[in-house]
């Protein structure tokens, strides 16, 4: 006869109790860790204030902290973006009114560039000199920080093409005009255009008297 060994009921009870104690200890330790982590997270991330780079966050810092750089997906309604927020209020209002009407034709006005800091404008000019090979050629595309209407918040470069084409046809009704023949994306506010139409285009910025300062 083979005798099978079965733990006595008392020994099984002791083992079960021991396992329960271990499980409870693990739960309590995990709870304590979560509590500590939660306190650290609350201190680093106040309620309602996501950290830099968190999904859904607007442009970081105050308007102007990025110099007016854009990512190409901002619209004329994105007032939290420095390139839009620092535009002249009358220009921004005209753009938003025009964009609202154009939305009926499924058009969206994207801001490729709007307001720029003087430092950012200087950077663009240096890059243009390298790209075009001379200051004279670069001046056909990029103004100095002292003369650029972008630095004053008085100009905006828009996209895509279908939106700029629509605005070239209808912009005068809002006082929005193209200024340079070589920059179909560049618009400025000319309030008199509502009655008189937009002025004749300059071939490029070098013909603009404002650039001669």
VENGIZI-V737958 format. One record per pair of residues at least 4 apart in sequence whose ideal C-beta (glycine too) atoms are under 6 Angstrom apart, sorted by the first residue. I is the first residue (numbers start at 1). J is the second residue. D is the distance in Angstrom with one decimal. If there is no record, write none. Layout:
BEGIN
i->{I;I}
j->{J;J}
d->{D;D}
END
This chain:
BEGIN
i->{7;7;41;45;50;50;52;58;59;59;61;63;63;63;64;66;67;67;67;68;68;68;68;68;68;70;70;70;74;74;74;76;76;76;76;77;78;79;79;82;83;83;83;84;84;86;86;87;87;87;87;87;88;88;90;91;94;94;94;94;97;98;99;102;102;107;107;109;109;110;112;112;113;114;115;116;116;116;116;118;118;121;121;121;122;124;125;128;128;128;128;129;129;132;132;133;138;139;140;140;143;143;143;143;145;147;147;147;149;149;150;154;155;156;157;157;158;158;161;164;164;167;168;171;171;172;172;172;175;175;175;175;175;176;177;177;177;179;179;180;180;180;180;181;181;182;192;193;193;202;202;203;205}
j->{11;12;45;51;54;57;60;80;80;81;65;82;85;86;82;82;117;119;120;82;83;115;116;117;120;74;83;111;78;81;111;95;96;99;109;96;84;84;85;86;111;114;115;111;114;115;153;91;92;114;115;153;153;154;189;189;174;175;176;189;174;174;109;107;166;163;166;158;163;159;157;159;157;156;153;120;121;150;151;145;151;145;148;151;145;142;142;132;138;141;142;135;138;137;138;137;142;206;204;206;147;148;205;211;151;210;211;213;154;155;155;188;188;187;185;186;164;185;165;184;185;171;178;176;177;193;197;198;189;190;191;193;194;187;190;193;198;186;188;186;202;204;205;201;203;204;196;197;198;207;208;207;211}
d->{4.4;5.2;5.7;5.8;3.4;5.3;5.5;4.0;5.9;5.1;3.3;4.3;4.1;5.6;5.0;5.5;4.1;6.0;3.7;5.5;4.5;4.9;3.9;5.7;5.4;5.4;4.9;5.9;4.4;4.5;4.8;4.2;5.4;5.0;4.8;6.0;5.2;5.8;5.1;5.6;5.7;3.7;5.4;5.7;5.5;3.7;5.2;5.1;4.4;5.3;5.4;4.8;4.8;5.5;6.0;4.3;4.5;5.4;5.5;5.8;5.7;4.5;4.3;4.1;5.4;4.9;5.5;5.4;5.1;4.8;4.6;5.0;4.2;4.6;4.4;4.6;4.9;4.4;5.7;3.9;5.5;4.2;5.1;5.3;5.2;5.2;4.8;5.8;3.7;5.6;4.2;5.5;4.5;3.9;4.8;6.0;5.6;5.4;4.3;5.7;4.7;3.9;5.7;5.7;5.5;6.0;4.9;5.4;4.0;3.9;4.9;5.9;5.0;5.6;4.7;5.4;5.3;5.5;6.0;5.7;5.3;4.2;5.7;3.7;6.0;4.4;5.3;5.0;5.3;5.6;4.5;5.1;5.2;5.1;4.6;5.3;3.6;5.8;5.4;5.8;5.3;5.5;5.9;4.4;5.2;4.6;5.1;5.8;4.7;4.0;5.1;5.3;5.1}
END
